[in-house]
Amino acid sequence: LDQSDVLVVGGDTLFLHDFNLDKFFDKYKQMNSNYDACLVTTYLVTEEQVHKFGIVETDSQGIITSFLEKPSPLATQSRKACPCFYLINSKAIPLIQEFVDNCKASNAPKEEYDATGKCLAYLYPRFKLGTFPISGRIDVGGLSSYIKANTYFQS
């Protein structure tokens, strides 16, 4: 990894037992030996869950071709949710600043640039974003999901 690459992790996300950080980094290195790219995690959700998540569409090599923020299930055939776990290539960092600057210059409300998914939606047409499929995650957003996570990791 380049010393200036940035790992972005949503503090409310826990991955399942089979997640392997070494494999995630290996995929990132392999991709970047061919071209500059960022890497994000994805996992499959049901049709009923699509409207709750940022959904990515990808080409046959797993490169993101579209990012839809909480779409209707009819808006896309993809069921690939994209949780907040990204490895941002150092060469993409200026694009993140450009995204924030553009939002501020247009007087966009903070919600337009405060969500990480909105930044990915800005990045993908300007910089390659590869995907790393995972089996799932636990979103710890409250007491019930915390109890679910605790039960899962004790088993």
C-alpha positions as CSV (number, residue, x, y, z in Angstrom):
1,L,0.0,0.0,0.0
2,D,1.1,3.5,-0.7
3,Q,1.7,5.4,2.5
4,S,-0.9,8.0,1.5
5,D,-3.7,5.5,0.7
6,V,-6.6,5.9,3.1
7,L,-8.8,3.1,4.7
8,V,-12.3,4.4,5.4
9,V,-14.3,2.4,7.9
10,G,-17.8,3.1,9.1
11,G,-17.8,2.8,12.8
12,D,-21.2,1.0,12.9
13,T,-20.2,-1.8,10.6
14,L,-19.0,-5.2,11.8
15,F,-18.1,-7.9,9.2
16,L,-18.9,-11.6,9.6
17,H,-16.3,-14.2,10.7
18,D,-15.2,-15.0,7.1
19,F,-14.0,-11.5,6.3
20,N,-10.3,-11.5,5.6
21,L,-8.4,-8.2,5.7
22,D,-5.3,-9.7,4.1
23,K,-7.3,-10.8,1.1
24,F,-8.9,-7.4,0.8
25,F,-5.4,-5.7,0.8
26,D,-4.1,-8.4,-1.7
27,K,-7.0,-7.6,-4.1
28,Y,-6.2,-3.9,-3.8
29,K,-2.5,-4.5,-4.6
30,Q,-3.3,-6.8,-7.5
31,M,-5.7,-4.2,-9.0
32,N,-3.2,-1.4,-8.6
33,S,-0.5,-3.4,-10.3
34,N,-2.6,-3.0,-13.5
35,Y,-4.2,0.4,-13.0
36,D,-4.9,3.0,-10.3
37,A,-8.1,2.1,-8.4
38,C,-9.9,2.3,-5.1
39,L,-11.5,-0.8,-3.6
40,V,-14.8,-1.0,-1.8
41,T,-16.7,-3.9,-0.2
42,T,-20.0,-5.2,-1.5
43,Y,-22.5,-7.8,-0.3
44,L,-25.8,-9.1,-1.7
45,V,-29.1,-7.9,-0.2
46,T,-32.6,-9.1,-0.9
47,E,-35.0,-7.2,-3.2
48,E,-36.9,-6.0,-0.2
49,Q,-33.7,-4.5,1.3
50,V,-32.4,-2.6,-1.8
51,H,-34.1,0.7,-0.9
52,K,-32.2,0.8,2.4
53,F,-28.7,0.8,1.0
54,G,-26.3,2.4,-1.5
55,I,-26.3,-0.1,-4.4
56,V,-23.5,-0.5,-7.0
57,E,-23.7,-1.8,-10.5
58,T,-20.5,-3.4,-11.9
59,D,-19.0,-4.6,-15.1
60,S,-17.9,-8.2,-15.5
61,Q,-14.6,-7.4,-13.8
62,G,-16.2,-5.9,-10.7
63,I,-15.5,-2.3,-11.6
64,I,-18.3,0.0,-10.5
65,T,-20.3,1.5,-13.4
66,S,-23.1,3.1,-11.3
67,F,-23.9,4.0,-7.8
68,L,-27.5,4.4,-6.7
69,E,-28.3,5.8,-3.2
70,K,-31.2,3.8,-1.7
71,P,-32.9,3.0,-5.1
72,S,-36.2,1.4,-5.7
73,P,-35.7,-2.3,-6.5
74,L,-37.2,-1.5,-9.9
75,A,-34.5,1.0,-10.6
76,T,-31.7,-1.6,-10.8
77,Q,-31.2,-5.3,-11.2
78,S,-28.2,-5.1,-8.9
79,R,-28.5,-6.3,-5.3
80,K,-24.9,-5.3,-4.4
81,A,-24.9,-3.1,-1.3
82,C,-21.8,-1.1,-0.6
83,P,-21.1,-0.6,3.2
84,C,-18.7,2.0,4.4
85,F,-15.4,0.1,4.1
86,Y,-13.2,1.6,1.3
87,L,-9.6,1.7,0.5
88,I,-9.0,5.0,-1.3
89,N,-6.0,5.3,-3.6
90,S,-3.8,8.3,-2.8
91,K,-4.3,9.5,-6.3
92,A,-8.1,9.8,-5.7
93,I,-7.8,12.0,-2.6
94,P,-7.8,15.2,-4.7
95,L,-11.1,14.2,-6.2
96,I,-12.6,13.9,-2.7
97,Q,-11.5,17.4,-2.0
98,E,-12.9,18.5,-5.4
99,F,-16.3,16.8,-4.4
100,V,-16.5,18.7,-1.1
101,D,-15.4,22.0,-2.7
102,N,-18.0,21.7,-5.5
103,C,-20.7,20.9,-2.9
104,K,-19.8,23.9,-0.8
105,A,-19.5,26.2,-3.8
106,S,-23.0,25.3,-4.9
107,N,-24.3,25.9,-1.3
108,A,-25.4,22.3,-1.1
109,P,-26.7,21.3,2.3
110,K,-24.2,19.4,4.4
111,E,-26.2,16.2,3.9
112,E,-25.2,16.2,0.2
113,Y,-21.5,15.8,1.1
114,D,-21.6,14.3,4.6
115,A,-22.5,10.8,3.5
116,T,-19.7,8.6,2.2
117,G,-21.9,7.1,-0.5
118,K,-22.4,10.4,-2.1
119,C,-18.6,10.8,-2.4
120,L,-18.4,7.4,-4.0
121,A,-21.1,8.4,-6.5
122,Y,-18.9,11.4,-7.4
123,L,-15.7,9.3,-7.6
124,Y,-16.8,6.3,-9.8
125,P,-17.0,8.1,-13.1
126,R,-13.7,9.8,-12.5
127,F,-11.6,7.0,-10.9
128,K,-11.8,3.3,-11.1
129,L,-13.6,1.7,-8.1
130,G,-13.1,-2.0,-7.8
131,T,-15.3,-4.3,-5.6
132,F,-14.5,-6.9,-3.0
133,P,-17.4,-9.2,-2.3
134,I,-18.1,-10.2,1.3
135,S,-20.7,-12.5,2.7
136,G,-22.4,-9.8,4.8
137,R,-22.2,-7.5,7.7
138,I,-23.9,-6.4,10.9
139,D,-24.9,-2.7,11.1
140,V,-24.8,-1.8,14.7
141,G,-27.3,1.1,14.8
142,G,-29.0,0.5,18.1
143,L,-29.4,-1.9,21.0
144,S,-31.2,-4.7,19.1
145,S,-28.5,-4.8,16.4
146,Y,-25.8,-4.6,19.2
147,I,-27.4,-7.6,20.9
148,K,-27.5,-9.5,17.5
149,A,-23.8,-8.7,16.9
150,N,-22.9,-9.8,20.4
151,T,-24.8,-13.1,20.0
152,Y,-23.2,-13.7,16.6
153,F,-19.6,-13.1,17.8
154,Q,-20.1,-15.2,20.9
155,S,-21.1,-18.2,18.7
